[in-house]
Amino acid sequence: MIDNLAAFQRVLRALLRRSSPPRFPDPTPFLRSGSAAHRIAAATLIALTGGEHRIHNLARTELDAGGAHGRFFISQLDRVAAELASASELASLLEDAAGLADMTDTAAAFDAIWAVLFPEGVGLLANWDEAADELRHRRRVELTARNDNPIVDPVREVLFTSNVLVSPGEVAGPADYWYDHPIPLDAQPESTELAYGLRHLDAAIGFELERNPEWQGPATVTLSVSATHRGYEQAGRELVGQVVSAIGPLRNLRVYAFEETRTRQIWNSLCDRRDEQPVFGVAGLYGRHYSFLKAIAALWSVFDPGIRATFKIDLDQVFPQHELVTATGQSALEHLTTDRWGGRGVNQAGDALDLVMIAGGLVNQSDIDQGLFTPDVTPGEPTGAEDAVFYSRLPQALSTVAEIVYAGADPLERVHVTGGTNGILVAGLRRWRLFTPSVFGRAEDQAYIISALGGSSRPAYLHAPGLIMRHDKADLIPDVIASSALSKHVGDLVRTRLFSAYGAEHKALLNPFTGCFISQLPVTVTILRLCLRVLELDSKAADGYMAEAVRRLEAADVLVAELEKVVASERAEWGRFYDALDELEAENRGRPEQVSKRSAAIQRLLADALIG
């Protein structure tokens, strides 16, 4: 019987001996003369290669003397051993990968190690076109029914949503919640990402109303206001007001902003509760306000039945209306009037699909001159040490080509969606009661669909070919993107641990991109990635990155242990929310002359959220 741990140690030693990719850097000089983080990371890599390494004893001594970080990595070594021992089906793959040292073909060598650590990448380097065709075939849907009551006036019938993320800056200390590009509260209002997004959305709605004079404006926009540090949500709402005032009249938008206090009041009025942090809210990780920005449309529609759907955008994305009309013959919102959205279908696996959701795509601002359907992610070439362990860019590029920028006429189901450029019908919200668990701080859009999987039929995203938003992030906030790169990498590690616990049952459907974060070896993969990234950084960056990574991974492990209980509790609470909406509608139907006290309180809270 093959000893998986011993075989894995041989694989790592083979990666250390290679002179060309895939290969690992020699950890010895880092252990002897690196920073504290360098020494811990190097010692962990050496320990993972087994007792044959010439300075294995020195590495173990470093870990024993490494304080809290040393204890963390020692515990991870034990978990790696246990993880490998339980993965008996990897034995033959580990034996094959142990021959890496003698492999000369780069693609074959990557495939050998990926077969163990990153199976979603196997074969893609050599068979890219075939893989894209296969994935597109897998996503193809046979329509069995169309929506006999489709959206006809998106400006009137769609509630547009986005999240406003703010930060008080370093003076407030370590963040309670990580966001990739929050707006500093001391920024000039007119130069913020929020100002940029609202100006462009106002212009895009104006374009729609001029092109479709029968549509009714203005559009309704709801914003969640979330802060990296507790206690700054009200300041964030005030910033929204300052931005709206600074950029002048928004002729085509009616903007509402919701901070945590207001959402809590709405929940407690609706459900007759006194909860301090209900599931319906905006403070916290991305998952929490993502769920809110969907569910708010269901609540809104109780008081305004004309609202029949919600559509989320990100504030660094804009509708390139002229390019859309030229390339597709339709403006942005005309794409939402398709009777496929809200229809039903069957996918290639025979799954019954309720197409209540819709998803578009993105094109980078720097690429749009090459064409609207230019993928915003390309496969690149794996060369770095970390690429041998995890190279998500490859399956992300594959699903981008096969799904997101597909321009054909065949109906497709979308599994990989972006955080913006997606929507859901209110009827679908009421029927399926989807939510993202509040513990998810990245890929909240991917986690959303998982909450409704597992039955004989399921909700699904309809691909909207040609519904492309221009992504201006790289040109709008390049410094912020650069400064958040390491924290974003930590988020990827956390994402692997959470998704491996939450989505394992649905991995086949979620492959390749979302599925690649569902790992059979989540501890092994994340610890290798962490150590290899540390060895790429200078001393100061390495020490800061390791401190954040250890802190967030320890917190993630607590969340993973509690995840089943958290999901069950939040599912029940979202059930309470939607049951309360049913009750509220029935209550109001019995009062044709006068709304109930509960309805009046909620309506006031919604109305008072109006900015300006």
Summary of the structure (lengths in Angstrom):
residues: 612
radius of gyration: 25.1
end to end distance: 71.4
largest distance: 85.1
contacts: 2148
relative contact order: 0.13
helix: 55%
strand: 13%
